[in-house]
Amino acid sequence: MLKNQKGFTLIEMLIVIMVISVIMILIIPNLGKKTGDVHTKGCDALISVVQAQADAYQIDTGNMPSSLDQLQSADYITADQLTCSNGDKLSISNGVVNASN
């Protein structure tokens, strides 16, 4: 009666678990490395958005903003847009938006 039943043996299950473990060992470290790239690209995108808002402010008022606080108080940017996701703070100097630690 037991010979007619089909199923996986313990050895087959161990092999499958081992293969899945090897795949995870190869994939998980690469995900950790990509986190830095995501933060960098996100910060670059935020800089572009804030730069566009600074340009819009200049078009509307005729003057380039002297600080990001000036943009925020005029409702061109929000408080969340003053800092990148990696912790870098944005600043504006001579009409150019930059990020710095």
DRENLOKOL-610377 format. One record per residue: residue in one letter; x, y, z of N, C-alpha, C, O, CB in turn. Coordinates in nm, 2 decimals. Atoms other than C-alpha are relative to their C-alpha. Glycine has a CB too. Layout:
N
(A; (X; Y; Z); (X; Y; Z); (X; Y; Z); (X; Y; Z); (X; Y; Z))
...
END
This chain:
101
(M; (0.08; -0.12; 0.00); (0.00; 0.00; 0.00); (0.09; 0.13; 0.00); (0.05; 0.22; -0.07); (-0.09; 0.00; 0.12))
(L; (-0.09; -0.12; -0.01); (0.28; 0.25; 0.08); (0.08; 0.02; -0.14); (0.11; 0.13; -0.17); (0.10; -0.02; 0.11))
(K; (-0.07; -0.01; 0.12); (0.45; 0.17; -0.25); (-0.08; 0.07; -0.11); (-0.02; 0.13; -0.20); (0.04; -0.13; -0.05))
(N; (0.08; -0.07; 0.10); (0.16; 0.32; -0.45); (-0.01; 0.15; 0.02); (-0.06; 0.22; -0.07); (-0.13; -0.07; -0.01))
(Q; (0.02; -0.14; -0.03); (0.16; 0.65; -0.28); (0.12; 0.08; -0.05); (0.24; 0.04; -0.05); (-0.01; 0.02; 0.16))
(K; (-0.11; -0.08; 0.05); (0.36; 0.93; -0.44); (0.02; 0.12; 0.09); (-0.07; 0.17; 0.15); (-0.03; 0.05; -0.15))
(G; (-0.03; -0.12; -0.08); (0.54; 1.21; -0.26); (0.15; 0.03; -0.01); (0.22; -0.04; -0.09); (-0.04; -0.03; 0.15))
(F; (-0.15; -0.04; 0.00); (0.88; 1.37; -0.19); (0.07; -0.07; 0.11); (0.01; -0.09; 0.22); (0.01; 0.15; 0.01))
(T; (-0.08; 0.06; -0.11); (1.15; 1.20; 0.00); (0.07; 0.11; 0.07); (0.07; 0.23; 0.03); (0.11; -0.10; -0.06))
(L; (-0.07; -0.09; -0.08); (1.34; 1.37; 0.27); (0.13; 0.06; -0.08); (0.15; 0.18; -0.07); (0.05; -0.06; 0.13))
(I; (-0.12; -0.04; 0.08); (1.65; 1.39; 0.04); (-0.04; 0.10; -0.10); (0.03; 0.21; -0.12); (0.07; -0.12; -0.06))
(E; (0.05; -0.09; 0.10); (1.45; 1.56; -0.23); (-0.04; 0.14; 0.06); (-0.01; 0.24; 0.00); (-0.12; -0.06; -0.08))
(M; (0.03; -0.13; -0.07); (1.32; 1.82; 0.01); (0.12; 0.08; 0.04); (0.12; 0.20; 0.03); (-0.09; -0.03; 0.12))
(L; (-0.12; -0.06; -0.04); (1.66; 1.89; 0.14); (0.07; 0.07; -0.12); (0.13; 0.17; -0.10); (0.10; -0.10; 0.07))
(I; (-0.07; -0.05; 0.12); (1.80; 1.94; -0.21); (-0.08; 0.13; -0.04); (-0.01; 0.23; -0.08); (0.00; -0.10; -0.11))
(V; (0.08; -0.12; 0.04); (1.51; 2.19; -0.29); (0.03; 0.11; 0.09); (0.05; 0.23; 0.05); (-0.15; -0.04; 0.00))
(I; (-0.03; -0.10; -0.10); (1.58; 2.38; 0.03); (0.14; 0.06; -0.02); (0.16; 0.18; -0.01); (-0.02; -0.05; 0.14))
(M; (-0.14; -0.04; 0.02); (1.95; 2.39; -0.04); (0.01; 0.09; -0.13); (0.08; 0.19; -0.13); (0.09; -0.12; -0.02))
(V; (0.00; -0.08; 0.13); (1.89; 2.53; -0.40); (-0.06; 0.13; 0.03); (-0.01; 0.23; -0.01); (-0.08; -0.08; -0.11))
(I; (0.07; -0.12; -0.03); (1.65; 2.79; -0.27); (0.09; 0.09; 0.09); (0.10; 0.21; 0.07); (-0.13; -0.02; 0.08))
(S; (-0.10; -0.07; -0.09); (1.91; 2.89; 0.00); (0.11; 0.06; -0.08); (0.15; 0.18; -0.06); (0.06; -0.09; 0.11))
(V; (-0.10; -0.05; 0.08); (2.18; 2.93; -0.26); (-0.04; 0.12; -0.08); (0.03; 0.22; -0.09); (0.06; -0.11; -0.09))
(I; (0.06; -0.11; 0.07); (1.96; 3.15; -0.47); (-0.02; 0.12; 0.09); (0.02; 0.23; 0.04); (-0.13; -0.04; -0.07))
(M; (0.02; -0.12; -0.09); (1.88; 3.37; -0.17); (0.13; 0.06; 0.04); (0.14; 0.18; 0.05); (-0.08; -0.05; 0.12))
(I; (-0.14; -0.05; -0.03); (2.25; 3.40; -0.08); (0.05; 0.08; -0.11); (0.12; 0.18; -0.08); (0.09; -0.12; 0.03))
(L; (-0.05; -0.08; 0.12); (2.32; 3.53; -0.43); (-0.08; 0.13; -0.02); (-0.02; 0.23; -0.06); (-0.01; -0.09; -0.12))
(I; (0.09; -0.11; 0.03); (2.02; 3.77; -0.45); (0.01; 0.11; 0.11); (0.01; 0.22; 0.08); (-0.14; -0.05; -0.02))
(I; (0.02; -0.09; -0.11); (2.00; 3.93; -0.10); (0.12; 0.10; 0.01); (0.09; 0.22; 0.03); (-0.01; -0.07; 0.13))
(P; (-0.11; -0.10; -0.01); (2.35; 4.10; -0.10); (-0.01; 0.11; -0.11); (0.02; 0.22; -0.09); (0.14; -0.06; -0.01))
(N; (0.02; -0.10; 0.11); (2.27; 4.26; -0.44); (-0.11; 0.10; 0.03); (-0.10; 0.22; -0.01); (-0.03; -0.07; -0.13))
(L; (0.11; -0.09; -0.04); (1.95; 4.41; -0.30); (0.05; 0.11; 0.09); (0.01; 0.22; 0.08); (-0.11; -0.07; 0.06))
(G; (-0.06; -0.10; -0.10); (2.15; 4.58; -0.02); (0.08; 0.10; -0.07); (0.09; 0.22; -0.03); (0.08; -0.07; 0.10))
(K; (-0.09; -0.09; 0.07); (2.39; 4.73; -0.27); (-0.09; 0.10; -0.08); (-0.04; 0.22; -0.10); (0.09; -0.07; -0.10))
(K; (0.09; -0.09; 0.08); (2.10; 4.88; -0.47); (-0.06; 0.11; 0.08); (-0.11; 0.21; 0.02); (-0.10; -0.08; -0.07))
(T; (0.06; -0.10; -0.08); (1.97; 5.07; -0.18); (0.06; 0.14; -0.01); (0.00; 0.24; -0.02); (0.00; -0.04; 0.15))
(G; (-0.07; -0.12; 0.02); (2.24; 5.33; -0.21); (-0.03; 0.07; -0.13); (-0.04; 0.19; -0.14); (0.15; -0.02; 0.01))
(D; (0.03; -0.05; 0.13); (2.17; 5.37; -0.58); (-0.14; 0.07; 0.00); (-0.16; 0.17; -0.06); (0.01; -0.11; -0.11))
(V; (0.14; -0.06; -0.01); (1.80; 5.43; -0.51); (0.00; 0.13; 0.07); (-0.07; 0.22; 0.02); (-0.09; -0.10; 0.07))
(H; (0.00; -0.13; -0.08); (1.87; 5.70; -0.25); (0.07; 0.11; -0.09); (0.03; 0.22; -0.09); (0.08; -0.02; 0.13))
(T; (-0.07; -0.10; 0.08); (2.12; 5.87; -0.49); (-0.09; 0.05; -0.11); (-0.10; 0.17; -0.14); (0.13; -0.06; -0.06))
(K; (0.08; -0.04; 0.11); (1.88; 5.87; -0.78); (-0.12; 0.08; 0.05); (-0.17; 0.17; -0.02); (-0.05; -0.12; -0.08))
(G; (0.11; -0.07; -0.06); (1.59; 5.98; -0.56); (0.04; 0.15; 0.04); (-0.03; 0.24; 0.02); (-0.05; -0.07; 0.13))
(C; (-0.05; -0.13; -0.04); (1.80; 6.27; -0.43); (0.02; 0.09; -0.13); (-0.01; 0.21; -0.13); (0.14; -0.01; 0.08))
(D; (-0.02; -0.07; 0.13); (1.90; 6.37; -0.79); (-0.14; 0.05; -0.05); (-0.15; 0.16; -0.10); (0.07; -0.09; -0.10))
(A; (0.13; -0.03; 0.05); (1.53; 6.37; -0.88); (-0.06; 0.12; 0.09); (-0.12; 0.21; 0.03); (-0.10; -0.12; 0.00))
(L; (0.05; -0.11; -0.09); (1.44; 6.59; -0.57); (0.07; 0.13; -0.03); (0.01; 0.24; -0.03); (0.02; -0.04; 0.14))
(I; (-0.08; -0.13; 0.04); (1.72; 6.84; -0.67); (-0.06; 0.06; -0.12); (-0.08; 0.18; -0.13); (0.15; -0.04; -0.02))
(S; (0.06; -0.05; 0.13); (1.57; 6.86; -1.02); (-0.14; 0.07; 0.03); (-0.17; 0.18; -0.03); (-0.02; -0.11; -0.10))
(V; (0.13; -0.06; -0.04); (1.22; 6.93; -0.87); (0.01; 0.13; 0.07); (-0.05; 0.23; 0.03); (-0.08; -0.10; 0.08))
(V; (-0.02; -0.12; -0.08); (1.34; 7.19; -0.63); (0.06; 0.11; -0.09); (0.03; 0.23; -0.08); (0.09; -0.02; 0.12))
(Q; (-0.06; -0.10; 0.09); (1.55; 7.36; -0.90); (-0.11; 0.05; -0.10); (-0.11; 0.17; -0.12); (0.11; -0.07; -0.09))
(A; (0.11; -0.05; 0.08); (1.24; 7.38; -1.12); (-0.09; 0.09; 0.07); (-0.13; 0.19; 0.02); (-0.08; -0.12; -0.06))
(Q; (0.08; -0.09; -0.08); (1.05; 7.54; -0.84); (0.07; 0.13; 0.02); (0.01; 0.23; 0.03); (-0.03; -0.07; 0.14))
(A; (-0.08; -0.13; -0.01); (1.33; 7.79; -0.79); (-0.01; 0.08; -0.13); (-0.02; 0.20; -0.12); (0.15; -0.03; 0.04))
(D; (0.02; -0.07; 0.13); (1.31; 7.87; -1.16); (-0.14; 0.06; -0.01); (-0.15; 0.17; -0.06); (0.03; -0.09; -0.11))
(A; (0.13; -0.05; 0.00); (0.94; 7.91; -1.13); (-0.02; 0.12; 0.09); (-0.09; 0.22; 0.05); (-0.10; -0.11; 0.04))
(Y; (0.01; -0.11; -0.09); (0.98; 8.14; -0.84); (0.07; 0.13; -0.06); (0.01; 0.24; -0.05); (0.08; -0.03; 0.14))
(Q; (-0.06; -0.11; 0.07); (1.22; 8.35; -1.04); (-0.09; 0.06; -0.11); (-0.09; 0.18; -0.13); (0.14; -0.04; -0.06))
(I; (0.09; -0.04; 0.11); (0.98; 8.37; -1.33); (-0.12; 0.09; 0.06); (-0.16; 0.19; 0.01); (-0.06; -0.12; -0.08))
(D; (0.12; -0.07; -0.06); (0.69; 8.48; -1.10); (0.04; 0.13; 0.07); (-0.03; 0.22; 0.07); (-0.06; -0.10; 0.11))
(T; (-0.03; -0.12; -0.08); (0.88; 8.73; -0.88); (0.11; 0.09; -0.07); (0.12; 0.20; -0.03); (0.05; -0.04; 0.13))
(G; (-0.11; -0.08; 0.07); (1.17; 8.84; -1.11); (0.13; -0.01; 0.08); (0.24; 0.04; 0.03); (-0.03; 0.14; -0.01))
(N; (-0.13; 0.02; -0.08); (1.43; 8.74; -0.84); (0.02; -0.15; 0.03); (-0.08; -0.22; 0.05); (-0.01; 0.08; 0.13))
(M; (-0.03; 0.14; -0.04); (1.60; 8.41; -0.77); (0.00; 0.00; 0.16); (0.04; 0.09; 0.22); (0.15; -0.04; -0.05))
(P; (0.01; 0.01; -0.15); (1.53; 8.29; -0.41); (0.14; -0.01; 0.06); (0.23; -0.07; 0.01); (-0.08; -0.13; 0.04))
(S; (-0.13; 0.00; -0.07); (1.81; 8.34; -0.17); (0.02; -0.12; 0.09); (0.13; -0.15; 0.13); (0.02; 0.13; 0.09))
(S; (-0.01; 0.12; -0.08); (1.73; 8.04; 0.04); (-0.12; -0.09; -0.03); (-0.22; -0.05; -0.09); (0.00; 0.03; 0.15))
(L; (0.12; 0.09; 0.02); (1.50; 7.73; 0.03); (-0.11; 0.04; 0.10); (-0.23; 0.00; 0.07); (0.05; -0.14; 0.02))
(D; (0.10; -0.04; -0.09); (1.32; 7.87; 0.33); (-0.10; 0.11; -0.07); (-0.22; 0.11; -0.04); (0.06; 0.06; 0.13))
(Q; (0.08; -0.09; 0.08); (1.20; 8.15; 0.10); (-0.09; -0.07; -0.10); (-0.21; -0.03; -0.11); (0.10; 0.10; -0.08))
(L; (0.09; 0.08; 0.09); (1.07; 7.90; -0.15); (-0.11; -0.07; 0.08); (-0.23; -0.08; 0.04); (0.08; -0.11; -0.07))
(Q; (0.09; 0.07; -0.08); (0.90; 7.71; 0.13); (-0.11; 0.10; 0.06); (-0.23; 0.07; 0.05); (0.06; -0.07; 0.12))
(S; (0.10; -0.10; -0.05); (0.73; 8.02; 0.28); (-0.09; 0.05; -0.11); (-0.20; 0.10; -0.08); (0.08; 0.12; 0.07))
(A; (0.09; -0.04; 0.12); (0.60; 8.11; -0.07); (-0.08; -0.12; -0.06); (-0.14; -0.10; -0.16); (0.09; 0.06; -0.11))
(D; (0.08; 0.12; 0.04); (0.45; 7.76; -0.10); (0.05; -0.06; -0.13); (-0.03; -0.12; -0.21); (-0.14; 0.03; 0.00))
(Y; (-0.06; 0.06; 0.12); (0.68; 7.65; -0.39); (0.04; -0.14; 0.03); (0.04; -0.23; -0.05); (0.11; 0.08; -0.06))
(I; (-0.04; 0.14; -0.05); (0.81; 7.35; -0.19); (-0.05; -0.02; 0.14); (-0.09; 0.07; 0.21); (0.16; -0.01; 0.00))
(T; (0.04; 0.03; -0.13); (0.72; 7.17; 0.12); (0.12; -0.03; 0.09); (0.23; -0.03; 0.05); (-0.09; -0.13; 0.00))
(A; (-0.11; 0.02; -0.10); (0.92; 7.10; 0.44); (0.07; -0.14; -0.03); (0.19; -0.15; -0.01); (-0.05; 0.00; 0.14))
(D; (-0.06; 0.13; 0.03); (0.97; 6.74; 0.32); (0.10; 0.01; -0.11); (0.19; -0.08; -0.13); (-0.11; -0.10; -0.04))
(Q; (-0.09; -0.01; 0.11); (1.15; 6.86; 0.01); (0.13; 0.07; 0.04); (0.21; 0.10; -0.05); (-0.07; 0.08; -0.11))
(L; (-0.12; -0.07; -0.04); (1.43; 7.03; 0.21); (0.11; -0.11; 0.03); (0.23; -0.07; 0.04); (-0.02; 0.08; 0.13))
(T; (-0.10; 0.11; -0.03); (1.60; 6.69; 0.28); (-0.02; -0.12; -0.09); (-0.13; -0.16; -0.11); (-0.01; -0.04; 0.15))
(C; (0.01; 0.13; 0.08); (1.68; 6.39; 0.06); (-0.03; -0.12; 0.09); (-0.01; -0.11; 0.21); (0.13; -0.02; -0.08))
(S; (0.04; 0.12; -0.07); (1.58; 6.04; 0.16); (0.13; -0.06; 0.07); (0.12; -0.13; 0.17); (-0.06; -0.10; -0.09))
(N; (-0.12; 0.05; -0.06); (1.95; 5.96; 0.24); (0.05; 0.10; 0.11); (0.16; 0.07; 0.17); (0.11; -0.02; -0.10))
(G; (-0.04; -0.09; -0.11); (1.97; 6.25; 0.49); (0.07; 0.13; -0.04); (0.09; 0.22; 0.04); (0.08; -0.07; 0.10))
(D; (-0.06; -0.12; 0.05); (2.14; 6.51; 0.27); (-0.09; 0.12; 0.00); (-0.21; 0.10; -0.04); (0.06; -0.02; -0.14))
(K; (0.09; -0.12; -0.01); (2.01; 6.86; 0.32); (0.02; 0.08; -0.13); (0.14; 0.09; -0.18); (0.04; 0.09; 0.12))
(L; (0.00; -0.08; 0.12); (1.93; 7.07; 0.01); (0.03; 0.15; 0.04); (-0.01; 0.20; 0.14); (-0.12; -0.01; -0.08))
(S; (-0.03; -0.14; -0.02); (2.06; 7.43; -0.02); (0.00; 0.06; -0.14); (0.01; -0.01; -0.24); (0.14; 0.02; 0.07))
(I; (-0.01; -0.07; 0.12); (2.06; 7.69; -0.29); (0.10; 0.11; 0.01); (0.11; 0.18; 0.10); (-0.14; 0.07; -0.04))
(S; (-0.10; -0.10; 0.00); (2.35; 7.91; -0.39); (0.02; 0.05; -0.15); (0.04; -0.03; -0.24); (0.14; -0.06; 0.05))
(N; (0.00; -0.06; 0.14); (2.36; 8.15; -0.69); (-0.10; -0.06; -0.09); (-0.07; -0.08; -0.21); (0.14; -0.02; -0.05))
(G; (0.11; 0.05; 0.09); (2.04; 8.00; -0.82); (0.01; -0.15; -0.03); (-0.07; -0.20; -0.11); (0.00; 0.07; -0.12))
(V; (-0.02; 0.14; 0.03); (2.17; 7.64; -0.82); (-0.03; -0.08; 0.13); (0.03; -0.05; 0.24); (0.14; -0.03; -0.05))
(V; (0.04; 0.09; -0.12); (2.02; 7.37; -0.58); (0.10; -0.11; 0.01); (0.14; -0.18; -0.09); (-0.14; -0.05; -0.02))
(N; (-0.09; 0.11; -0.03); (2.27; 7.13; -0.42); (-0.04; -0.07; 0.12); (-0.11; -0.03; 0.20); (0.15; 0.06; 0.01))
(A; (0.02; 0.09; -0.12); (2.27; 6.85; -0.17); (0.13; -0.01; 0.07); (0.24; -0.03; 0.01); (-0.06; -0.14; -0.03))
(S; (-0.12; 0.01; -0.08); (2.52; 6.83; 0.11); (-0.03; -0.08; 0.13); (-0.14; -0.07; 0.18); (0.07; 0.13; 0.03))
(N; (0.02; 0.08; -0.13); (2.57; 6.61; 0.42); (-0.02; 0.10; 0.11); (-0.03; 0.07; 0.22); (0.12; -0.09; 0.03))
END
